[in-house]
Amino acid sequence: MALGSGAGRLRCAGALLVSLFLMASNCYATTPDTSPALLNRPPRVLILYPYDERIAATTAAGEALRSRLLEATDGKIDLFSEFLDLARFPEADHAARMGRYLTEKYAARRPDVIVALGKESASFISTNRGRIAPNAKIVAAGFGNSTAENIDLSDDVIGAFTTFDILKTAEMARGLQPNARHLYIIGGSSEFDRGWLATARADLDEFSKSYETTYLENLTIEEFIERAAHVPSDSIILALTVFKDRAGRNFIPREAIRQIAATASAPVYGPYQTYIDHGVVGGNTVTFDTLGQTVGNLVIDVIAGRPVSDVQAPQTNIVDARQLRRWGLAEGNLPPGTVKMYRAKSLWEEHWLAATGVLGVVLMQAGIIVALLLERRRRQDAESRSRLHLLEAVHLNQSATAGALSSSIAHELNQPLSAIRNNAEAASELLRSGNPDRELIQQILLDIQADDQRAGDIIGRMRGLLKKRREIDWQVFDLNDVASSAIRIIHGDAERRGITLNTNRPASELPVRADKVHVQQVILNLATNAMDAMMDADSAKRILTFATGIEKQRVELCVVDTGNGIPEERLSSIFEPFYTTKNAGTGLGLSISRAIVETYGGTISAYNRPEGGAIFRVVLPLARREARGA
């Protein structure tokens, strides 16, 4: 979590993203167009992280460093990262193994610069520098000058030092809670945690005399949570780090502090950027983003061969405005220049631009609304005209179909009419006899009625074909019924041409929502085209098949003929308007069929059969059964 510690004062990285003006205040700056002037290849920079990748503090600083280097070099740099994991494995044997491992790993790619984040990384590279990269420049960061002296860094090591004073966080807490009477300091059981606690005792010696002070240390995480939940309400809680608890369990410190702060009975303060948004009110810190930028500027100057010297990363006070509201702490008691994260903006701050421009926005919106209404009206008119044109085209197509079928329909109509006439003459003869057979006359009359009904059905189908309408008649119907109706219409013509009609339909209904007459017209168009295509075929092989079914919530109708098929080069254009292969054809039948099918959300396509002939496939959406009869 922290980047280092020292005697008297803990030297470590801070803990929260600050605003851009803080980033810009880095103590050492370089120009963004710096390039590696001393090398004939992209420079190599190795970043050593003291802990594992879960520790957000060093990871955030490292990411800011990487971003700065990539930006300054235009990406012409080789960046390497190694996580030493020295918090969970502090043993000397582990450090020695890591030293041997990195020596072998970078034998062929010696780094030009090594950045050691935290005192643990700095100590490691000081011990192993001669083996891993004897000629590399070392930049150490994340701890203070006194810590650097304690770990005996070489004189040529460049430092980006951070000085963290726990007293400044405590003084912020005292300003926010002037009536507090108790002070609690929380720290874990790892070596780093114990070092923090020792530093806090020294730094807070005078400050703590104003309070009843208790150090909560060497406890399990459950005990930390329990104790914090029952402290007096007039308490200040300073949370340092909990890398490990008394039971030996390892933690990411911000997660441990989050558990403690969630049920604490008094405000909790902490020094790290990563504690914000985890229940902590705030603290005095060096933000990891600022630290990373500062280190990046040093590395850029080292690569370019410029003279460099130690620098200090800037510090600031940061608070979580949501926690201020939670505990009823006044913002006016904060130190000047404190950065307030997650602060809820006032109505004016949130909407000042909208408020000053409200009239213009209203006028603009009004204009947009008027334009949209006009556009909507224009589209409605266009859709209405489109539907009207479709209806007119369908009516013309129906009339053409009726004309084409007129001779077969007349022939079909002639049969019931002739039967009616013959039956009527037979009845007259019977009535003129002396003793007419009443039962036979009764049967003749029933036959006349049946033939009359048959003739009426034929005329009704013709009227349906010729009827002109101004609106689409939306309804839910069974596709099987419409297909059967179309087959009855063409039956006479098919019989006259010597064509056998076959049907293949499921027992269940196939509900479709559309205009029944329009769908029937599509089937008639496909059927008449198919019959025309089979006129050159052997009369014994003229078979027209209608197949219906359902697949993936879609209803299908296939019209299959045994003609000569469709030339492959014409398959892509047969649905275009005015395309026809007939001498007397208009080229509109298939085009109108496609327009009808697409109007109702369907598709139509054509294929050739391997054994000869063509297949026309119509697919329509399956209507909801509960809508049937609507």
CORZIZI-V552666 format. One line per field, one symbol per residue. ss: DSSP state (H for helix, E for strand, - for the rest). A space follows every 10 residues. Layout:
BEGIN
ss->???
END
This chain:
BEGIN
ss->---------- ---------H HHH------- ---------- --EEEEEEE- -----HHHHH HHHHHHHHHH HH----EEEE EEE------- -HHHHHHHHH HHHHH----- --EEEEE-HH HHHHHHHHHH HH----EEEE E---HHHHHH -------EEE E----HHHHH HHHHHH---- -EEEEEE--- HHHHHHHHHH HHH---HHHH -EEEEEE--- HHHHHHHHH- ----EEEEE- ---E-----E --HHHHHHHH HH-----EEE --HHH----- -EEEE--HHH HHHHHHHHHH HHHH------ EE---EEEEE HHHHHHH--- HHH-----EE E-----HHHH HHHHHH-HHH HHHHHHHHHH HHHHHHHHHH HHHHHHHHHH HHHHHHHHHH HHHH-HHHHH HHHHHHHHHH HHHHHHHHHH HH-----HHH HHHHHHHHHH HHHHHHHHHH HHHHHH---- ---EEEEEHH HHHHHHHHHH HHHHHHH--E EEEE------ EEEEEHHHHH HHHHHHHHHH HHH-----HH H-EEEEEEEE E--EEEEEEE -------HHH HHH------- --------HH HHHHHHHHH- --EEEEEE-- ---EEEEEEE E---HHH---
END
